[in-house]
């Protein structure tokens, strides 16, 4: 990141680095390289999506750590990971909310209205992947709606909908 974005402000750099080492991003890289096929997990182990992401992220991080510790250099890693890291960093930098629409929407509502948005979440009937539905409200106006596997995911989806429609619209 320092090589690619030497002009980045400390706060922007810290936020970008945080996103780059998040479980979600590390799991994306693990998926890209097919790590899951090498992980042995007990058949009796029931793993939800969050558990799968965590497991993939941990495996990816462990492989990177093992390569570094065994060679004391990043040469083995950089040859296959530099370009995907650059692509992911560019993707994150293009995202106006840095993949956290709840925070971005909250910053906008506080700056514009000096208020926080309110979320109303309800559980949907059935066991679909989209288990929860969230609405985000401000000043008695519904700004967005979203669904997700968890309450947090549904709120994030609602915030994204509101942010893209109201703030960026």
C-alpha positions as CSV (number, residue, x, y, z in Angstrom):
1,X,0.0,0.0,0.0
2,X,2.8,2.4,0.8
3,X,4.5,1.7,-2.5
4,X,1.2,2.1,-4.5
5,X,-0.3,5.1,-2.6
6,X,2.6,7.1,-1.1
7,X,0.5,10.3,-1.2
8,X,-2.4,8.8,0.9
9,X,-3.3,10.6,4.1
10,X,-2.7,8.7,7.3
11,X,-6.4,8.3,8.0
12,X,-7.1,7.1,4.4
13,X,-4.2,4.7,4.5
14,X,-5.3,3.3,7.9
15,X,-8.8,2.7,6.7
16,X,-7.6,1.1,3.5
17,X,-5.2,-1.1,5.4
18,X,-8.0,-2.1,7.7
19,X,-10.2,-3.2,4.8
20,X,-7.4,-5.0,3.1
21,X,-6.8,-7.3,6.2
22,X,-10.4,-7.8,7.1
23,X,-11.7,-11.4,7.2
24,X,-14.0,-10.6,4.2
25,X,-11.1,-9.5,2.0
26,X,-8.7,-12.3,3.1
27,X,-11.5,-14.9,2.5
28,X,-12.0,-13.4,-1.0
29,X,-8.3,-14.0,-1.7
30,X,-8.5,-17.5,-0.3
31,X,-11.5,-18.2,-2.6
32,X,-9.6,-16.8,-5.5
33,X,-6.8,-19.3,-4.9
34,X,-9.1,-22.3,-4.1
35,X,-8.0,-22.7,-0.5
36,X,-11.3,-24.3,0.6
37,X,-10.5,-27.5,-1.3
38,X,-7.4,-28.0,1.0
39,X,-9.2,-27.5,4.3
40,X,-10.3,-30.6,6.1
41,X,-13.4,-30.0,8.3
42,X,-15.3,-32.5,10.2
43,X,-18.6,-33.6,8.6
44,X,-20.3,-33.0,12.0
45,X,-19.2,-29.3,11.9
46,X,-22.0,-27.0,10.7
47,X,-20.5,-23.8,9.5
48,X,-22.5,-20.8,8.5
49,X,-21.4,-18.1,6.1
50,X,-19.6,-16.1,8.8
51,X,-17.8,-19.2,10.0
52,X,-16.7,-20.1,6.4
53,X,-15.4,-16.6,5.9
54,X,-13.5,-16.7,9.2
55,X,-12.1,-20.2,8.4
56,X,-10.9,-19.1,4.9
57,X,-9.4,-15.8,6.2
58,X,-7.5,-17.7,9.0
59,X,-6.2,-20.2,6.5
60,X,-5.0,-17.5,4.1
61,X,-3.3,-15.6,6.8
62,X,-1.6,-18.8,8.1
63,X,-0.2,-19.6,4.6
64,X,1.1,-16.1,4.2
65,X,2.7,-16.3,7.7
66,X,4.2,-19.7,7.0
67,X,5.7,-18.5,3.7
68,X,7.2,-15.4,5.4
69,X,8.5,-17.3,8.4
70,X,10.1,-20.0,6.4
71,X,11.9,-17.6,4.0
72,X,12.1,-14.3,6.0
73,X,11.2,-12.5,2.8
74,X,8.0,-11.7,1.0
75,X,9.4,-12.7,-2.5
76,X,7.3,-15.9,-2.6
77,X,4.2,-14.0,-1.7
78,X,4.6,-10.8,-3.7
79,X,5.0,-12.7,-7.0
80,X,1.4,-13.9,-6.9
81,X,-0.3,-11.5,-4.5
82,X,0.8,-8.0,-5.4
83,X,-1.5,-7.6,-8.4
84,X,-4.7,-8.9,-6.6
85,X,-3.8,-6.6,-3.7
86,X,-3.5,-3.6,-6.0
87,X,-6.8,-4.5,-7.7
88,X,-8.6,-4.8,-4.3
89,X,-7.1,-1.6,-3.0
90,X,-8.2,0.3,-6.1
91,X,-11.7,-1.2,-5.8
92,X,-11.9,-0.1,-2.1
93,X,-10.7,3.4,-3.0
94,X,-13.4,3.7,-5.7
95,X,-16.1,2.8,-3.2
96,X,-17.3,6.1,-1.6
97,X,-18.4,4.3,1.5
98,X,-15.3,2.1,1.8
99,X,-17.6,-0.9,2.0
100,X,-19.2,0.4,5.2
101,X,-22.4,2.1,4.2
102,X,-23.8,2.3,7.7
103,X,-20.9,4.5,8.8
104,X,-21.0,6.5,5.6
105,X,-24.8,7.1,6.0
106,X,-24.4,8.0,9.6
107,X,-21.6,10.5,8.8
108,X,-23.8,12.1,6.2
109,X,-27.0,12.3,8.4
110,X,-25.0,13.8,11.3
111,X,-23.3,16.3,9.0
112,X,-26.6,17.2,7.2
113,X,-29.2,16.9,9.9
114,X,-27.4,16.5,13.2
115,X,-29.3,13.2,13.7
116,X,-28.6,9.5,13.5
117,X,-30.6,7.3,11.2
118,X,-32.8,4.7,12.8
119,X,-33.0,1.0,11.7
120,X,-36.1,-1.2,12.0
121,X,-35.3,-4.8,11.5
122,X,-37.7,-7.7,11.3
123,X,-37.2,-11.4,10.8
124,X,-38.7,-12.8,7.7
125,X,-40.6,-16.0,7.6
126,X,-38.8,-19.0,6.3
127,X,-35.2,-20.1,6.3
128,X,-34.1,-18.3,3.1
129,X,-30.6,-16.9,2.9
130,X,-32.1,-13.4,3.3
131,X,-33.5,-14.0,6.8
132,X,-33.8,-10.4,7.9
133,X,-35.3,-7.2,6.4
134,X,-34.1,-3.8,7.6
135,X,-35.5,-0.3,6.9
136,X,-33.5,2.8,7.6
137,X,-35.4,5.9,8.6
138,X,-34.6,9.6,9.1
139,X,-37.0,12.4,10.0
140,X,-40.0,10.0,9.6
141,X,-38.9,9.2,6.0
142,X,-37.8,5.8,4.9
143,X,-34.5,6.1,3.1
144,X,-33.8,2.5,2.2
145,X,-34.6,-1.1,2.6
146,X,-32.3,-4.1,2.6
147,X,-32.2,-7.8,3.4
148,X,-29.5,-10.1,4.7
149,X,-28.6,-13.3,6.5
150,X,-28.1,-11.4,9.8
151,X,-29.5,-8.3,11.3
152,X,-26.2,-6.5,10.7
153,X,-26.1,-7.6,7.0
154,X,-29.7,-6.4,6.5
155,X,-28.9,-3.0,8.1
156,X,-25.8,-2.7,5.9
157,X,-27.9,-3.4,2.8
158,X,-30.5,-0.9,3.8
159,X,-27.8,1.7,4.5
160,X,-26.2,1.0,1.1
161,X,-29.6,1.4,-0.6
162,X,-30.1,4.7,1.2
163,X,-26.6,6.0,0.7
164,X,-26.6,5.3,-3.1
165,X,-30.1,6.7,-3.5
166,X,-30.1,9.7,-1.2
167,X,-26.5,10.7,-0.7
168,X,-25.0,9.8,-4.1
169,X,-28.3,9.9,-6.1
